[in-house]
Amino acid sequence: MDADPAQFGNIDVNESDIHTIVLSYLAHNCFKDTLESFVSCTGMKQPVDHLQDMEKRKRIYHFALDGNASKAIEMTEEFAPGLLEENKDLHFDLLSLHFVELVSSHKTQEALLFAQCQLTDFGKEQKYVKKLEDFMALLAYDEPEKSPMFHLVSSEHRQNVAESLNRAILAHSKLPSYSAMERLIQQTTVVRQCLSQELGKDGHKPFSLKDFLRS
């Protein structure tokens, strides 16, 4: 690959392509109000039904993010029937969020009953055994957030599950599970790695992502 970073500045970027990338990002992340303002300012068209679906996804996303996994599950089953049956890992993560919510609220007996009714069957598969052990260990601590398994009750964990749920719902609706901006960054990362390898062979300084975006 004979690539000169300075040549990137000569590439014309279509304004409509930029608008499409921004629109994709806003739709993917359920920024409905911002999207409507952006559409109004740019003159782009957005199907009404897509906006309605976005509002439902936004509610589901925030229920999961706020720890109300039972409501997130209920709405997901209504909005995307069959999704959780097809995606067992995601279903487990959502059920686990509800278990954590009960434990954090010191509803120990309710948490145990929920685990027996909803999580026991997952223990039949080896890949879930260690995860179940970690979740059940939370019951031994008065302050689960200070336990060795603190990450399971963290906002970061809820966000990861909420984002996975959002991507799964998009895929279930035959829409891209990643926004155009995310895919562009992924592609940029691959190009950067290729450039670094090629330039490194010639004794040049490795080409960083910052260099690529700044070019």
CORCORRA-V350693 format. One record per run of one state. SS is the DSSP state (helix for helix, strand for strand, loop for the rest). FROM is the first residue (numbers start at 1). TO is the last residue. If there is no record, write none. Layout:
SS:FROM:TO
SS:FROM:TO
This chain:
loop:1:4
helix:5:10
loop:11:14
helix:15:28
loop:29:31
helix:32:42
loop:43:47
helix:48:65
loop:66:68
helix:69:79
loop:80:82
helix:83:86
loop:87:87
helix:88:104
loop:105:107
helix:108:124
loop:125:125
helix:126:140
loop:141:143
helix:144:146
loop:147:149
helix:150:153
loop:154:154
helix:155:172
loop:173:179
helix:180:201
loop:202:208
helix:209:214
loop:215:215
